[in-house]
Amino acid sequence: MSTNIEILLQAGVPGEVGATGASGNLSPNWATDTEYLLNQICIYGGMLYRCTNAHTSSSSFESANFEQVPAIAPMLLLSISAAQTIDIAQRNSFIKLTATEEYTITMPTPVDYGGAFFDIWNSSDYVITLSSVGFYGPYGSSATTLTIAAGVSIKIISDGANWIAVSMSS
């Protein structure tokens, strides 16, 4: 029997890719007039930066408010717009979901890949579903699907047996 985990999230969770602006939209890329929270991650000039001073951005990137996040390994940036299966070789990547309708992404098995992760941002106006052998949500609930509402960003990490939703924001 397949069950869903509905993602109900609080805006501005530190450490998430993206920033929550006045409009409430997430953007993984640095943007003007956007509220950045302490430890929030954004992309500027193709590099990852962590916010070191909570602030609202001005018309230009202010390096005094950010520090570059060192890359341990190259991070894939994937854009997905229709149903497909993700290969485990694409692990440790950022996935931007776009859509003109709802669809399902089949995630690779997390078995034997402890520590593998995916940062996933649903930039669309539609609900996107992830499917896999197992997901665990923020309260220990388990399911074979995970529903990502429009505008929501999540991080899932393999514990070697299941995907664990460890951080979420909207």
N, C-alpha and C positions, 0 to 999 in steps of 0.2 A: 504494500500500500504506500503510495507516494503522499507525502505531506509537504507543506510549504512553511518556511519561516518568513514572516512579514517583517520587513526592516522598518522600524519606527525609530527615528534618530533625532539626536539633539545637534543643532548647528554648532560648528566651531570646535570640534574635538581636536586637541593639540596633536600634532604629528601626522595629520592627514595631508594627503596631496590636495592642494587647492586652497582657496580662500573664500570666505563667506562675505560678500559685499552687501550693500544696502538693499539690493534686489533679492538677496538670499540665494543667488546662483553660485555654483562652484565653477572655478576656472583653474586648471592646473598651471596655466601660464600666468606669470606676473601681470597685473593689470593696474591701471590708474584708478584712483578713488575707490579702493578696495580695502576693507578691514582685514589686517593680518594679525593673527593671534600668536603669542609666544609659542615657539616650537613648530609652527605650521610650516609645511613644505610647499614650495612653488618652483616653477621652472622659469629661468630667465636666461636668454642667450644659449639655450640648449643645455644648461647646467642646472643641477638641483641646488636650491638654497633653503636654509632653515631660518625662520624669523627669530631674531634675538631680542627685539624690542617690539612689543605690541604697538601697532600704529595703523593709521589709514594712509595708504600710499598717495604720493603726490603725482606730478606729471612726469617724473623720471625715476628710474630705479635708484634707490639710496642704499649703497652697499653697507653703510653704517648700521642699518637695521637688519642685516642678514649676514649669515656666514655660509660659505660654500660647503655642501655636503660631499665628502670624499666618496668617490665611486669605488666600490669593492670589485664590481664586475659591471660590464656594460649592461644597461637596462633597456630591454626592448620596449618600443612604444608602438602598440598595436591599435588599429582602429577597426572596429567590427560594426557592420551595419545590417547583418542578416544572420539567421541561424547557422551555426557551424560547430565543429568540434575543435577544441583547443588541444594542441599537442604538448606533452610534458616538456619538450625541448624549448617551449616558449615560456617556461617558468621564470620567476623573478622579473616580471614585466609589468608595465602599466598598460591597462586596456581601457580605451575610450569607446564606449558603446554609443552608437547613433542608430536612429530608427525612424521609419515611417509607419511602423506597426509593431505590435508585441511579437517577440520571438524568444526562443530558448537557445542558450549556449551550453554545450556539453563540455564540462571541465574534464581534464585528465584525471586518472586515478591518483590519489595522494599517497597510496601505499608505496612504501620504500623510498619516499621522497621527503622525509622529514626536513622541515626548514624551508622548503620551496614555498614561494608566495606569489600572489597576484594582487596588484592594486587595481581596482576596477571602478570606473566612473561612468554612470549612466547619464550621458549628456542629453538624452532624448526626452521627449514628452510622453514616453510610453513605458510601461512596466516591462522589464526584461527578466527572464528566469534563468538561473544557473542550475544545471543538473549534474549530479555526480553520485558516487557510491555513498557519500555521507557528508553532511555539514553539521557543525555544532554552532549554535547561536550564542548570544551574549549571556544567556541564562542556563546554558547546558542542554537546551532542547536539541533534539536531533531530527534530521530530515534528509530526504534525497533531493530536494530542490530548495533553492534560496531565491526569493523574489526581491528584485532591486527596483525600488520606486524611481520615478523620474527625478533627476537632479541629485541622486544619492551616490556617495562614494564609499566603497568598502575595501577592506584588506582581508584576504583570507590566507592562512598559513597552514601547511600540512604538518600534522603531528606524526606522520608516518602511517596513519590509518584513515584519517578523516581530514576534511578542510575545516578549519576553525575560523569563524568570523571574529577577528580580534579588535578591529576598530572600524567605526562607521561614522559618517557625517552627512548632513544634508545642507 
